[in-house]
């Protein structure tokens, strides 16, 4: 049904959407459907990385690499190490991200710069690190995790919105550069998803969010992961430069 197995690298792979993506790719591998091995990059939680490897078990090889995704040198080093472990790379999922929310009036330069570095520059860092290999083999799948906030904005998140809008522009530009080399580049824009970020909301804030979602519920990390898995599959061969919102209908 599918042409070949593939090797995947996922940044920000220990929590929320990133963890769900790692497990989705590994689950497909366990079923003999699509992927072979998965490497994920994380920055701070060693216990989380070990837990993911235990949860997935031994049917799929899952490698963890600790790195600062905002560092160009760290990105190159971890991609080199991952390629050595995996035997190559076919898939890159750029998911690393943070928030440092505040109204612009109160936002510090440090908080603006840090969000741009982690959320946007990391996409450049890891895409740059894998693109030569993908061009040489004339095959690749890059999926960047953006956000509906990058499409519509959100008060108190000018730094986050700017980083995610930047990811969308980067996605479309790189897609045009490499389409003729058998490489697709797409973005997934989650809406409000049940993660650590949304779990910090109080009930009133949560209900306010839900009133703006036509489906009247928050999404799950697995909702995003399934779309990512599809975009990495051979069924998505003719899809590139697209932004797919997974948001319960927020952005129509």
For each residue, the residues with C-beta under 8 A, 3 or more apart:
1: 33
2: 33 34 233 234
3: 234
4:
5: 29 34 35 36
6: 34 35 36 90 91 141 232
7: 35 36 37 38 39 86 87 88 89 90 91
8: 25 35 37 38 39 89 90 91 92 93 232
9: 38 39 40 41 79 82 86 89 91 92 93 126 130
10: 13 18 21 22 25 38 39 40 41 93 95
11: 18 40 41 69 93 94 95 96 122 126
12: 15 18 41 42 43 69 95 96 97 145
13: 10 18 19 21 22 40 41 42 49 52 64 95
14: 18 19 40 42 45 48 49 52
15: 12 18 19 45 48 195 196
16: 19 20 193 195 196 197 221
17: 20 21 95 145 190 193 195 221 224 225
18: 10 11 12 13 14 15 21 22 40 93 95 96 145
19: 13 14 15 16 22 23 48 52 221
20: 16 17 23 24 220 221 222 224 225
21: 10 13 17 18 24 25 93 95 221 224 225 228 229
22: 10 13 18 19 25 26 38 40 52 56 62
23: 19 20 26 27 52 55 56 225
24: 20 21 27 28 222 225 226 228 229
25: 8 10 21 22 28 29 34 35 38 91 229 232
26: 22 23 29 30 35 38 56 60 62
27: 23 24 30 31
28: 24 25 31 33 34 35 229
29: 5 25 26 32 33 34 35 36 37 38 59 60
30: 26 27 59 60
31: 27 28
32: 29
33: 1 2 28 29
34: 2 5 6 25 28 29 229 232 233
35: 5 6 7 8 25 26 28 29 38 60 91 232
36: 5 6 7 29 60 61 86
37: 7 8 29 60 61 62 63 85 86 87
38: 7 8 9 10 22 25 26 29 35 60 61 62 63
39: 7 8 9 10 62 63 64 65 82 85 86
40: 9 10 11 13 14 18 22 49 52 62 63 64 65
41: 9 10 11 12 13 65 66 67 69 78 82 96 126
42: 12 13 14 45 48 49 64 65 66 67
43: 12 66 67 68 69 96
44:
45: 14 15 42 48 49
46: 49 50 66
47: 50 51
48: 14 15 19 42 45 51 52
49: 13 14 40 42 45 46 52 53 64 66
50: 46 47 53 54 64
51: 47 48 54 55
52: 13 14 19 22 23 40 48 49 55 56 62 64
53: 49 50 56 62 64
54: 50 51 57
55: 23 51 52
56: 22 23 26 52 53 59 60 62
57: 54 60
58:
59: 29 30 56
60: 26 29 30 35 36 37 38 56 57
61: 36 37 38 85
62: 22 26 37 38 39 40 52 53 56
63: 37 38 39 40 82 85 86
64: 13 39 40 42 49 50 52 53
65: 39 40 41 42 78 81 82
66: 41 42 43 46 49
67: 41 42 43 71 74 75 77 78
68: 43 71 74
69: 11 12 41 43 74 75 96 118 122 125 126
70: 96 114 117 118 121 122 125
71: 67 68 74 75 125
72: 75 76 121 125 128
73: 76 77
74: 67 68 69 71 77 78 125
75: 67 69 71 72 78 79 122 125 126 128 129
76: 72 73 79 80 125 128 129
77: 67 73 74 80 81
78: 41 65 67 74 75 81 82
79: 9 75 76 82 83 89 126 129 130
80: 76 77 83 84 129
81: 65 77 78 84 85
82: 9 39 41 63 65 78 79 85 86 89
83: 79 80 86 87 88 89 133
84: 80 81 87
85: 37 39 61 63 81 82
86: 7 9 36 37 39 63 82 83 89
87: 7 37 83 84
88: 7 83 133 137
89: 7 8 9 79 82 83 86 92 130 133 134 140
90: 6 7 8 134 137 139 140 141
91: 6 7 8 9 25 35 140 141 142 143 232
92: 8 9 89 126 127 130 140 141 142 143
93: 8 9 10 11 18 21 142 143 144 145 228 232
94: 11 122 123 126 127 142 143 144 145 167
95: 10 11 12 13 17 18 21 145
96: 11 12 18 41 43 69 70 118 119 122
97: 12 118 119 145 163
98: 114 115 118 119
99: 115 157 160 197
100: 107 111 112 114 115 159 160
101: 156 157 159 160
102: 106 107 108 111 156
103: 106 107 155 156
104: 107 158
105:
106: 102 103
107: 100 102 103 104 111 112 158 159
108: 102 111 112
109: 112 113
110: 113 114
111: 100 102 107 108 114 115 159
112: 100 107 108 109 115 116 158 159
113: 109 110 116 117
114: 70 98 100 110 111 117 118
115: 98 99 100 111 112 118 119 159 160 162 163
116: 112 113 119 120 121 159 162 163 166
117: 70 113 114 120 121 122
118: 69 70 96 97 98 114 115 121 122 163
119: 96 97 98 115 116 122 123 160 163 164 166 167
120: 116 117 123 124 162 163 166 167 170
121: 70 72 116 117 118 124 125
122: 11 69 70 75 94 96 117 118 119 125 126
123: 94 119 120 126 127 144 167 170
124: 120 121 127 128 170
125: 69 70 71 72 74 75 76 121 122 128 129
126: 9 11 41 69 75 79 92 94 122 123 129 130
127: 92 94 123 124 130 131 142 170 174
128: 72 75 76 124 125 131
129: 75 76 79 80 125 126
130: 9 79 89 92 126 127 133 134 140 142
131: 127 128 134 135 140 174 178 183
132: 135 136
133: 83 88 89 130 136 137 140
134: 89 90 130 131 137 139 140 142 178 181 183
135: 131 132 138 140 178 181 183
136: 132 133
137: 88 90 133 134 140
138: 135 181 182 183
139: 90 134 182 183
140: 89 90 91 92 130 131 133 134 135 137 178 181 182 183 184
141: 6 90 91 92 183 184 231 232 236
142: 91 92 93 94 127 130 134 171 174 183 184 185 186
143: 91 92 93 94 185 186 187 188 228 231 232
144: 93 94 123 167 170 171 185 186 187 188
145: 12 17 18 93 94 95 97 167 187 188 190 224 228
146: 150 151 164 165 167 168 171 187 188 189 243
147: 150 151 160 161 164 189 190
148: 151 152 189 190 191 245 247 250 251
149: 152 153 154 157 160 161 164
150: 146 147 161 163 164 165 166 167 168 189
151: 146 147 148 165 168 189 243 245 251
152: 148 149 250 251
153: 149 157 158 161
154: 149 157 160 161
155: 103
156: 101 102 103
157: 99 101 149 153 154 160 161
158: 104 107 112 153 161 162
159: 100 101 107 111 112 115 116 162 163
160: 99 100 101 115 119 147 149 154 157 163 164
161: 147 149 150 153 154 157 158 164 165
162: 115 116 120 158 159 165 166
163: 97 115 116 118 119 120 150 159 160 166 167
164: 119 146 147 149 150 160 161 167 168 189
165: 146 150 151 161 162 168 169
166: 116 119 120 150 162 163 169 170
167: 94 119 120 123 144 145 146 150 163 164 170 171 187
168: 146 150 151 164 165 171 172 187 189 243
169: 165 166 172 173
170: 120 123 124 127 144 166 167 173 174
171: 142 144 146 167 168 174 175 185 186 187 241 243
172: 168 169 175 176 241
173: 169 170 176 177
174: 127 131 142 170 171 177 178 185
175: 171 172 178 179 184 185 186 240 241
176: 172 173 179 241
177: 173 174
178: 131 134 135 140 174 175 181 183 185
179: 175 176 183 184 240 241
180:
181: 134 135 138 140 178
182: 138 139 140
183: 131 134 135 138 139 140 141 142 178 179 240
184: 140 141 142 175 179 231 236 237 239 240
185: 142 143 144 171 174 175 178 240 241
186: 142 143 144 171 175 231 236 239 240 241 242 243 244
187: 143 144 145 146 167 168 171 242 243 244
188: 143 144 145 146 224 227 228 231 243 244 245 246
189: 146 147 148 150 151 164 168 243 244 245 246 247 251
190: 17 145 147 148 193 219 223 224 245 246 247
191: 148 213 219 245 246 247 248 250 251
192: 198 209 213 218 219 247 248 250
193: 16 17 190 198 218 219 220 221 223 224
194: 198 199 218 219 220 221
195: 15 16 17 198 199 221
196: 15 16 199 200
197: 16 99 200
198: 192 193 194 195 201 206 209 218
199: 194 195 196
200: 196 197
201: 198 205 206 209
202: 205 206
203: 206 207
204: 207 208
205: 201 202 208 209
206: 198 201 202 203 209 210 218
207: 203 204 210 211
208: 204 205 211 212
209: 192 198 201 205 206 212 213 218
210: 206 207 213 216 217 218
211: 207 208
212: 208 209 250
213: 191 192 209 210 216 217 218 247 248 249 250
214: 248 249 250 252
215: 248 249
216: 210 213 248
217: 210 213 248
218: 192 193 194 198 206 209 210 213 248
219: 190 191 192 193 194 223 224 246 247 248
220: 20 193 194 223
221: 16 17 19 20 21 193 194 195 224 225
222: 20 24 225 226
223: 190 193 219 220 226 227 246
224: 17 20 21 145 188 190 193 219 221 227 228 246
225: 17 20 21 23 24 221 222 228 229
226: 24 222 223 229 230
227: 188 223 224 230 231 244 246
228: 21 24 93 143 145 188 224 225 231 232
229: 21 24 25 28 34 225 226 232 233
230: 226 227 233 235 236
231: 141 143 184 186 188 227 228 236 239 244
232: 6 8 25 34 35 91 93 141 143 228 229 236
233: 2 34 229 230 236
234: 2 3 237
235: 230
236: 141 184 186 230 231 232 233 239
237: 184 234
238:
239: 184 186 231 236 242
240: 175 179 183 184 185 186
241: 171 172 175 176 179 185 186
242: 186 187 239
243: 146 151 168 171 186 187 188 189
244: 186 187 188 189 227 231
245: 148 151 188 189 190 191 250 251
246: 188 189 190 191 219 223 224 227
247: 148 189 190 191 192 213 219 250 251
248: 191 192 213 214 215 216 217 218 219
249: 213 214 215 252
250: 148 152 191 192 212 213 214 245 247
251: 148 151 152 189 191 245 247
252: 214 249
